[in-house]
Amino acid sequence: MRRSLFVMFIAASLCGCTSTSGGSSGSSGISGTPAANPPAAVKLANLDGLTHPSPAQVAEYQQALTTLDKGCGGTDDANAALVYATRELEVKDGVHDSELTIAQAVAQTAATGAVKDCKDLFAAFATLRDPG
């Protein structure tokens, strides 16, 4: 229960910090020219160490974010914040999944449409990945 609340708190805090003025579309800023505020997919790729991700790499992140958006609502930015919060929590527990791994794993479950709030899915994922 504490882990679930922590993920939700961190994500809520990050959602305000990561929003873009361009909405939830992940298509702007990918063409190779740096954007002042890149799309959420690019931000996640950057967090995974891809400083200049290719369009194909960005497309992988965007596909996971789109699946999350469709499966349980939210925006690219809000769901990217949940991915980031989950990864930060995992790192504290000694688990080192990439942003892409987390986004894809949770998106798989979100695609079923069984859950209407991604926060619960991310909390469950983080709990299940806890090594201790």
C-alpha positions in Angstrom: 0.0 0.0 0.0 2.8 2.4 0.9 4.5 1.7 -2.5 1.3 2.4 -4.4 0.8 5.7 -2.6 4.5 6.6 -3.2 4.2 6.0 -6.9 1.0 8.0 -7.2 2.5 10.9 -5.2 5.7 11.0 -7.2 3.8 10.8 -10.5 1.4 13.5 -9.5 4.3 15.7 -8.6 6.1 15.0 -11.9 3.0 15.4 -14.1 3.0 19.2 -13.5 6.7 19.4 -14.3 6.7 17.4 -17.5 3.7 18.7 -19.4 4.2 20.2 -22.8 2.4 23.0 -24.4 1.7 20.9 -27.5 -0.7 18.4 -25.9 -0.2 14.7 -25.8 0.9 14.2 -29.3 4.4 12.7 -29.4 5.2 13.7 -33.0 6.7 17.1 -32.7 10.4 17.6 -32.2 11.5 14.2 -33.5 12.8 15.3 -36.9 16.3 15.9 -35.7 16.0 19.6 -34.7 16.1 19.9 -31.0 12.8 21.2 -29.5 12.7 23.5 -26.5 10.3 21.1 -24.8 10.6 17.7 -26.5 7.8 15.1 -26.6 7.4 12.7 -23.8 8.8 9.8 -25.9 12.0 11.7 -26.5 12.2 12.6 -22.8 12.0 8.9 -21.9 14.6 8.0 -24.5 16.9 10.7 -23.1 16.4 9.3 -19.5 17.5 5.9 -20.9 20.7 7.5 -22.1 19.8 8.1 -25.7 20.8 11.7 -26.1 20.0 11.8 -29.9 17.5 9.0 -30.4 16.6 7.9 -33.9 13.1 8.2 -35.2 12.8 4.4 -34.9 13.9 4.5 -31.2 11.5 7.3 -30.4 8.7 5.4 -32.1 9.2 2.5 -29.7 8.7 4.8 -26.7 5.8 6.6 -28.4 4.0 3.2 -29.2 4.2 2.3 -25.5 2.9 5.8 -24.5 0.1 5.6 -27.0 -1.0 2.2 -25.7 -1.0 3.6 -22.2 -3.0 6.6 -23.3 -5.6 4.4 -25.0 -5.7 1.6 -22.4 -6.1 3.6 -19.3 -6.3 7.3 -20.1 -4.0 10.1 -19.4 -1.6 12.0 -21.6 1.8 11.1 -22.9 3.3 13.4 -20.3 1.3 12.0 -17.4 2.1 8.5 -18.3 5.8 9.3 -18.9 5.9 10.7 -15.4 4.5 7.5 -14.1 7.2 5.5 -16.0 9.9 7.8 -14.5 8.5 7.6 -11.0 8.3 3.8 -11.2 11.9 3.6 -12.4 13.1 5.8 -9.7 11.4 3.7 -7.1 12.9 0.5 -8.7 16.4 2.0 -8.6 16.0 2.5 -4.8 15.2 -1.2 -4.6 18.1 -2.3 -6.7 16.1 -3.1 -9.8 17.4 -1.5 -13.0 14.8 -1.6 -15.8 14.9 0.9 -18.5 12.2 3.5 -19.1 11.2 1.6 -22.2 11.0 -1.8 -20.5 8.7 -0.3 -17.8 6.5 1.5 -20.4 6.2 -1.5 -22.6 5.4 -3.9 -19.7 2.7 -1.7 -18.2 1.3 -0.9 -21.7 0.8 -4.7 -22.3 -1.6 -4.8 -19.4 -3.1 -1.5 -20.2 -3.9 -2.7 -23.7 -6.4 -5.2 -22.3 -8.6 -2.3 -21.1 -9.2 -4.0 -17.8 -7.8 -1.1 -15.8 -8.9 2.5 -16.1 -6.1 4.1 -14.1 -2.5 3.6 -15.0 -1.3 4.6 -11.5 -2.6 1.3 -10.2 -0.8 -0.6 -13.0 2.5 1.2 -12.3 2.2 0.6 -8.6 1.5 -3.1 -9.1 4.5 -3.3 -11.5 6.8 -1.7 -9.1 5.6 -3.9 -6.3 6.1 -7.1 -8.3 9.6 -6.0 -9.4 10.7 -5.4 -5.8 13.6 -7.8 -5.2 13.0 -7.8 -1.4 
